[in-house]
Each structure stands twice: as structure tokens, then as C-alpha cells.
Amino acid sequence: MLESTEKTRLALFAEQIRVTAIRAIAGYGEGHVGGSLSIADVLAVLYGRVMRVNPADPHMPDRDKFVLSKGHCGPARYATLALKGYFPMETLATLNRFGTTLPSHCDRNRTPGVDMSTGSLGQGASAAAGIALADRLMGRNSRTYLIVGDGECNEGQVWEMAMFAAQQKLDNLLVFVDRNRQQLDGYTDDICAMGDLADIFHSFGWNAQTVDGHDLDAITGAVERAQAQTGVPSVIVLNTVKGKGWPDAEQRVPSHYMTISAQQLSDYEAISARRMAELRAAADNGEKAGAKK
């Protein structure tokens, strides 16, 4: 279990990722909203607690690597990187524009902190396995973290990676499946049902867990259990809500790619501000109660 102050810090970070990503998308007028919001909590845990990275030296050889195979959710990645100091927050205003360093899908040649270009679904999975193997061959004490979408798991390339990673015993590879149960044009179970993804990965020889993808304690605990495994790659299936945190997007099929009006942005910013104020107030009350003991 996370200590209360640490949990509050990560919850605030996740909220900042969400509202920062939505502001960036709204500045352009439209973009990939739903999946960007559903991965905010795991991004907060990874960049706020788990990964060994250095924004001042984004190419540090022994850093942990992160691959966002569902590269269309770049707005959440960019928001996270900006909040961590990889580049100025003002850069987010250039999202998707001509000449930007923040293209619609992640590009390692343009954006500081992006370890792999992604967007063609499935390919990021293979690249992550290759990065993990390369780090091991180089003798680096590094881990590779990968996020794939549940709709993306329709791609055969994901399962080719699963076979390869298990055969190579890549215990420095940890995969997260964003199980928000929607993809571009509908519900995953209607388009190509995958069943129990944890069971499928387990059948390939993986250590597999399923947790609530918006529960910071659950995510952190699952990561710690995965890191304790040796000789096998690990996967954590995150049960998430597409569009999490924004009533205009939550569980709505069109939320994969949405337009955002000025009024919608204003309404969301107000919701987010209230949430952050409540988190800070709860943290302050907890500190006061602890001081009285």
C-alpha cells in the first residue's frame, strides 16, 4: 500500500496529466481523447515512482525505457513528459501543428523522452521486446515498460512478441494492456473479442496479473510483484475506463477521437480543479491529524 502522502502526490500527478493533455488537444481542436485519459494513472505511477529516468539526460544509456505502442495516445505521453521537465510546457501548444516536435503519433526523432516511434499498432510491442533484449545483451540494469491497447491485441504481431519475449525469458520487460474495452469504431468484444487477456498471456508463458487500472495502490503493487519475477516477462492487464475523468468522454464510443469546444474545455478544467483541491485538502487534513497523535 502506498503511504497517504505518496498516493496523494501520484493522484495529483495523474489529474495533471489528464487536464494538461486535454488542454493540448483542445488547443488543436480535436484529437485522441479517450485512450489518453484511460492511461493517465499508470503513467503517473511509472513516471512518478517506478522508472529510472533523467529529464536532463533523456538518452542516458542505463535509463528505463518506455514504449507507448498505442502511439495515438501521445497527448498523455507529451503531457507527462512536459510535467516532468523534458521540454517546456509551452511546447504543448504546438501539438499536431506543422513543424511541431509533438506529432499526432509518438516520434523518437522529434520528442525528447520518447524512446520509440509508434503508431502502427503492434509494432511498438516488437520494438519494446527488442529494446529489452538489447539492454540485457549490453549488460544494462534497465527495464522496458510497454503499453498496448486491448484493441491493439487484435494484431498478430503482439502475439509474435509474446512468444519471443517468453522464449528469451525477458524478465526486464513489463507490459501493460489498457483494457478500456473500446477501439476506434466500437466495443472490442463486438469487433474481435479477445476473452481473458491475462489468461492468454499466461498461456504464452508470461507472469500475468489483472488489476483496476485507476487504482494507484493496485497498479503499484502489481508492478512490484512483476519486478520480483525472474526468468519470465510480465504483463499487467489494466481494467480501465475510456475517457476516464471527463463526463463528456467516459464510456462514450466516439471518445476515441473527439473535437473539444472552448466551453467543454472550461467545464473540464473546473472539474479537474475541484478534484485537485479535494485531494490537497484531504492531504492537509491527514497531515494535521497525524500531527495531533
C-alpha positions in Angstrom: 0.0 0.0 0.0 1.2 3.5 -0.8 1.6 5.9 2.0 -1.1 8.5 2.0 1.2 11.4 1.0 2.7 9.4 -1.8 -0.8 8.3 -3.0 -2.0 11.9 -3.0 1.1 13.0 -4.9 0.5 10.4 -7.6 -3.2 11.2 -7.8 -2.4 14.8 -8.3 0.1 13.9 -11.0 -2.5 11.7 -12.8 -5.0 14.6 -12.7 -2.4 17.0 -14.0 -1.7 14.6 -16.8 -5.3 14.4 -17.8 -6.1 18.1 -17.7 -2.8 19.0 -19.4 -3.5 16.5 -22.2 -7.0 17.8 -22.7 -5.7 21.4 -22.9 -3.2 20.4 -25.6 -5.9 18.6 -27.6 -8.4 21.4 -27.2 -5.7 23.9 -28.5 -5.7 22.0 -31.7 -9.5 21.5 -31.6 -9.6 17.7 -31.8 -7.6 14.6 -31.0 -7.3 11.2 -29.3 -9.1 11.8 -26.0 -10.4 8.5 -24.7 -7.3 6.4 -24.6 -5.1 9.4 -23.4 -7.3 9.7 -20.4 -7.5 5.9 -19.6 -3.7 5.6 -19.3 -3.1 8.6 -17.1 -3.0 6.7 -13.8 -0.4 4.2 -15.0 1.7 7.0 -16.5 1.6 8.7 -13.1 2.9 5.6 -11.4 5.6 4.9 -13.9 7.0 8.4 -14.3 6.1 9.5 -10.7 7.5 6.5 -8.8 8.8 3.5 -10.8 11.0 4.4 -13.7 14.6 5.4 -13.5 14.8 8.3 -15.9 16.5 11.7 -16.1 14.8 14.5 -17.9 18.1 16.4 -18.0 19.7 13.4 -19.8 16.9 11.7 -21.8 19.4 9.5 -23.6 21.1 8.1 -20.5 22.1 4.6 -21.6 21.1 2.8 -18.5 17.7 4.5 -18.1 14.5 2.6 -18.0 12.7 2.7 -21.4 9.1 3.3 -22.1 7.2 2.4 -25.3 3.7 3.6 -25.9 2.7 1.2 -28.7 -0.8 2.8 -28.9 1.1 5.8 -30.2 -2.1 7.8 -30.9 -2.4 8.4 -27.2 0.7 10.7 -27.5 -1.1 13.6 -25.8 -1.0 11.9 -22.5 2.7 10.9 -23.0 3.5 14.5 -24.0 1.7 15.9 -21.0 3.6 13.6 -18.7 7.0 14.5 -20.3 6.3 18.2 -20.1 5.2 17.9 -16.4 8.4 16.0 -15.7 10.5 18.8 -17.4 11.6 17.1 -20.6 10.6 20.2 -22.5 8.8 23.5 -21.8 5.1 23.3 -21.0 4.5 25.9 -23.8 5.6 23.3 -26.4 2.3 21.5 -25.8 0.5 24.4 -27.6 2.2 23.1 -30.8 0.6 19.6 -30.7 -0.2 18.3 -34.2 0.8 21.5 -35.9 3.2 21.9 -38.9 6.8 21.6 -37.7 5.9 20.5 -34.2 8.1 18.3 -32.1 4.8 16.7 -30.8 3.2 14.9 -33.7 -0.1 13.1 -33.6 1.8 9.8 -33.0 5.0 9.5 -31.0 8.2 10.0 -32.8 11.6 9.4 -31.1 13.4 11.6 -33.6 11.3 14.6 -32.6 10.4 14.5 -29.0 12.8 14.4 -26.0 12.0 11.4 -23.8 10.3 9.3 -26.4 12.3 6.0 -26.7 10.5 4.6 -29.7 8.4 5.9 -32.6 4.9 4.2 -32.6 1.6 4.4 -34.2 1.3 1.4 -36.5 -0.4 -0.9 -33.9 1.6 -3.9 -32.9 5.0 -2.6 -33.9 5.7 -0.9 -30.6 5.3 -4.3 -28.9 8.0 -5.9 -31.1 10.3 -2.9 -30.6 9.9 -3.0 -26.8 10.9 -6.6 -26.7 13.9 -5.8 -28.9 14.9 -2.9 -26.6 14.6 -5.2 -23.5 16.8 -7.9 -25.2 19.4 -5.3 -26.3 19.7 -3.9 -22.8 20.2 -7.4 -21.4 22.9 -8.1 -24.0 24.6 -4.8 -23.2 24.6 -5.7 -19.5 22.4 -2.8 -18.5 20.3 -3.0 -15.4 17.4 -1.4 -17.2 13.7 -2.3 -17.6 11.4 -1.7 -20.5 7.8 -0.7 -19.9 5.3 -1.1 -22.7 1.6 0.0 -23.0 -0.6 -1.7 -25.6 -4.3 -1.3 -26.2 -6.8 -4.1 -25.9 -8.0 -3.4 -29.4 -4.3 -3.4 -30.5 -4.2 -7.0 -29.2 -6.2 -8.0 -32.3 -2.8 -7.6 -34.1 -0.9 -10.8 -34.6 2.3 -9.0 -34.1 1.5 -8.6 -30.4 1.4 -12.4 -30.0 4.5 -12.9 -32.0 6.2 -10.6 -29.5 4.6 -12.6 -26.6 6.2 -15.8 -28.0 9.6 -14.2 -28.5 9.7 -12.5 -25.1 8.8 -15.7 -23.2 11.3 -17.8 -25.2 14.0 -15.2 -24.4 13.0 -15.0 -20.7 12.8 -11.2 -20.9 12.2 -10.6 -17.2 13.2 -6.9 -17.7 10.1 -6.4 -19.9 6.8 -5.3 -18.3 3.7 -4.9 -20.5 0.5 -3.1 -19.6 -2.7 -3.7 -21.5 -5.0 -0.7 -21.4 -8.2 -2.8 -21.2 -10.8 0.0 -21.8 -12.9 -2.3 -23.9 -13.2 0.1 -26.8 -11.3 0.8 -30.0 -11.6 3.1 -33.0 -15.1 2.3 -34.1 -16.8 0.3 -31.3 -16.5 -2.0 -28.4 -13.7 -4.6 -28.6 -16.0 -7.5 -27.7 -18.2 -6.6 -30.7 -15.3 -6.2 -33.2 -13.0 -9.1 -32.2 -13.5 -10.5 -28.7 -10.2 -11.5 -27.0 -11.5 -13.1 -23.9 -9.3 -13.1 -20.8 -6.1 -11.4 -21.9 -4.3 -12.3 -18.7 -5.0 -15.9 -19.3 -3.9 -15.7 -22.9 -0.5 -14.1 -21.9 -0.1 -16.7 -19.2 -0.6 -19.4 -21.8 2.3 -17.9 -23.7 4.5 -18.3 -20.6 4.1 -14.9 -19.0 3.6 -13.8 -15.4 0.1 -12.2 -15.7 -2.0 -10.1 -13.4 -5.2 -8.1 -13.8 -5.9 -5.0 -11.7 -8.1 -1.9 -11.6 -6.2 0.5 -13.9 -7.3 3.5 -12.0 -6.3 2.3 -8.5 -2.9 3.6 -7.7 -2.3 1.1 -4.9 -3.3 -1.8 -7.2 -1.1 -0.6 -10.1 1.9 0.0 -7.8 1.5 -3.4 -6.0 1.2 -5.2 -9.4 4.4 -3.5 -10.7 6.3 -4.5 -7.5 5.1 -8.1 -7.9 6.1 -8.2 -11.5 9.6 -6.8 -10.8 10.1 -9.6 -8.3 9.7 -12.2 -11.1 12.7 -13.8 -12.7 13.0 -15.7 -15.9 9.7 -14.6 -17.4 8.3 -11.4 -18.9 5.3 -9.9 -17.1 2.0 -8.4 -18.1 -0.5 -6.3 -16.1 -4.0 -6.0 -17.6 -5.4 -2.7 -16.5 -9.2 -2.6 -16.4 -9.8 1.0 -17.3 -12.5 3.4 -18.5 -12.0 5.1 -21.8 -12.2 8.8 -21.3 -11.7 8.4 -17.5 -12.3 11.6 -15.5 -14.2 13.6 -18.1 -18.0 13.1 -18.2 -18.2 14.1 -21.8 -15.9 11.3 -22.8 -16.3 8.5 -20.3 -17.6 5.2 -21.8 -18.8 7.0 -25.0 -17.8 5.2 -28.2 -17.0 8.4 -30.1 -14.4 9.4 -27.4 -11.6 7.6 -29.3 -11.1 10.8 -31.3 -13.1 13.9 -30.3 -13.5 17.6 -31.0 -13.3 19.8 -27.9 -15.1 23.2 -27.8 -13.9 26.1 -25.6 -16.9 25.5 -23.3 -16.1 21.8 -22.9 -12.5 22.6 -22.0 -13.7 25.2 -19.5 -16.1 22.8 -17.9 -13.4 20.1 -17.7 -10.9 22.4 -16.2 -13.4 23.3 -13.5 -14.0 19.6 -12.7 -10.3 19.0 -12.6 -9.6 22.0 -10.4 -12.2 20.7 -7.9 -10.7 17.3 -7.8 -7.2 18.6 -7.2 -8.5 20.9 -4.5 -10.2 18.0 -2.8 -7.0 15.9 -3.0 -4.9 18.7 -1.5 -7.5 19.3 1.3 -7.6 15.6 2.2 -3.8 15.5 2.3 -3.7 18.6 4.5 -6.3 17.1 6.9 -4.3 13.9 7.1 -1.2 15.7 8.0 -3.0 17.7 10.7 -4.5 14.5 12.1 -1.1 12.9 12.1 0.5 15.8 13.9 -2.1 15.6 16.7 -1.2 12.0 17.5 
